[in-house]
């Protein structure tokens, strides 16, 4: 979206953006006496001018204390006085041309682990530089008295640093040991603590060698890797949380006394009567009492066509009301609704990531016993050879210090941070480093259809073939409806001169179409059997059309729609096939629609009418055959499969729980993100293995030196820094592959919507 | 040779000042919006960040009375 251009489809989006004051209040929180804070996500912010315009407009509203734009996160924080209704943020932002979403304030809380790591890193950096300063003077040949003073000073700096910065590692190591296994933090903690203990002993006894610098520098380097790792995850988390929330937050409930109140979803009980406006999602499973409308089920069941509903029909939570207001009765509480059922399935699904152990942890499991037994054997050998307990212990500990997995601790996170950076630059959010390792290992792909391979919204076929006057008339009528077909017609007629259709002359018949009573006659835009006087004798050109425009029952124009393939879908599928990966489509949509998509993409194998459980079972079947599955899907019904798969991706338009369940979220329209992400993940996997090999090579050289007793603090400092710089430099070699190609309008092959709703 | 007796404390104090300054910038939210900070240089007016440190309070009367 361009920043400074007004929202183009203003008239079409009006209904969706009209927020109730209660909803805004529900999503805000109290920050001070009488002051509430709301957070809005405004994806259109992108320059300094936006900041100035938004802040001055919002600050000028009565009741607003302060408004602050965050350009980095595309977010606006507003503090407003709690008495009275919330100021009209959304209307103000829309007038400026920005689309805004209400943002859960709690989702924006910073991860305290990140700021703790950054503080620990700052302290370790301060201590490491100062201790290194003192150590260099000692190595340069300070006299014994000065050396002792410097050792004491170094120890005095190192001790609080170990307590403050080292607890990150000690805590995790202790947690692992208590549960009876080991991770990378165990050898780190042992190495750091022994280095400090040995140095303290040496300092007490006026010894020549102290390793204070080694223990603190080690912490510093490892904290760099860990802080970067957490910051990467934090950024992905905030970015995912900033996407529009697609679940209902609450609903307007009719009270027994006849008044209406806006209740949060969790407060809605079965039996309550809910007024569901157009453009709202069904909050809980419910039954229609009154009204006729059409529902968009794409996110819930994967059906690409709107489903007409009338009194008595059962509604699933999460479906979107398109046609007309409905009065519905809740049949289940939120915790028993379809959404909750999906959450339970997700928990039950054997998580594809549960059995996975990260490369670093697998390396640590091998590493710790080898290193510790090498140190023990060295100490024992020297003790037998010389009988000098102090010398043997010193050499054994120097082996531990030199092998302390500084390079190993940086080898994996550095590559993953660089890879996340490369992915982020191409609009792909990586949730954590483990996901990258799992993605590199996939060798089969399953796609959802609606909303993933296709855009999930109909487009008009051949607008040029329709008479411009008829298209302009249809567009003017369609402007007033939120039905997907109407939106497609309105969008296609955008360039034509507007025909004035007064809103009071227009009526919408849910499930049928629009009717306008004008001087030129009664115009109908809708289903052929309703719009045409004699449906049995439809003219040739409107046969099989989804929608016709008729004047006084005679056809003027016929409209057909297609569900467009997502941009880059054909190229992405071709690239993945070329790479030898088996692909298939598993969709909840009807057989005919899925078959069309599968054929358009080159005869992919497909499964139609799949239930959420069926999707999960299909993954389990493939994984039982020894393959690792990447699931790409967007709907609520895909969520269990996204959890069950070895790795998963979701587009930014996915349902909230799908987006949270997926390992990677791609923000751009193009499906090219899928082969790109797999390519980067595999390149990263190669670099991780190279880095691990480098770390092993370093140990092969350094350990014999340490065993022979040649390792002084100077040698340890040079070896550790050198190996760390080497693995970081190697990690930076990761290239992101070609940048995402610029949008090509003709790239997506058109695909006919099978059938239509006739 | 005894110059280090005052040079080393000076080095440590300078380092601590730097560390303290960094901690302060971190705590006052100056790294929360790095892109925005670059643009705001050009604007007049109030550009204090909104800080999130205030915990949500239930009601004013439940707050601790100020210590004498």
HADDOCK unambig.tbl for C-alpha pairs under 7 A between the chains (distance, minus, plus):
assign (segid A and resid 30 and name CA) (segid B and resid 56 and name CA) 5.54 0.50 0.50
assign (segid A and resid 30 and name CA) (segid B and resid 57 and name CA) 6.86 0.50 0.50
assign (segid A and resid 31 and name CA) (segid B and resid 54 and name CA) 6.12 0.50 0.50
assign (segid A and resid 31 and name CA) (segid B and resid 55 and name CA) 6.65 0.50 0.50
assign (segid A and resid 31 and name CA) (segid B and resid 56 and name CA) 5.19 0.50 0.50
assign (segid A and resid 31 and name CA) (segid B and resid 57 and name CA) 6.98 0.50 0.50
assign (segid A and resid 32 and name CA) (segid B and resid 57 and name CA) 6.99 0.50 0.50
assign (segid A and resid 33 and name CA) (segid B and resid 60 and name CA) 6.26 0.50 0.50
assign (segid A and resid 48 and name CA) (segid B and resid 39 and name CA) 5.06 0.50 0.50
assign (segid A and resid 48 and name CA) (segid B and resid 40 and name CA) 6.95 0.50 0.50
assign (segid A and resid 68 and name CA) (segid B and resid 50 and name CA) 6.86 0.50 0.50
assign (segid A and resid 70 and name CA) (segid B and resid 33 and name CA) 5.67 0.50 0.50
assign (segid A and resid 70 and name CA) (segid B and resid 36 and name CA) 6.16 0.50 0.50
assign (segid A and resid 71 and name CA) (segid B and resid 33 and name CA) 6.28 0.50 0.50
assign (segid A and resid 71 and name CA) (segid B and resid 35 and name CA) 5.84 0.50 0.50
assign (segid A and resid 71 and name CA) (segid B and resid 36 and name CA) 4.72 0.50 0.50
assign (segid A and resid 72 and name CA) (segid B and resid 33 and name CA) 5.25 0.50 0.50
assign (segid A and resid 72 and name CA) (segid B and resid 34 and name CA) 6.58 0.50 0.50
assign (segid A and resid 72 and name CA) (segid B and resid 35 and name CA) 5.36 0.50 0.50
assign (segid A and resid 72 and name CA) (segid B and resid 36 and name CA) 6.40 0.50 0.50
assign (segid A and resid 122 and name CA) (segid B and resid 19 and name CA) 6.81 0.50 0.50
assign (segid A and resid 126 and name CA) (segid B and resid 15 and name CA) 6.60 0.50 0.50
assign (segid A and resid 126 and name CA) (segid B and resid 19 and name CA) 6.78 0.50 0.50
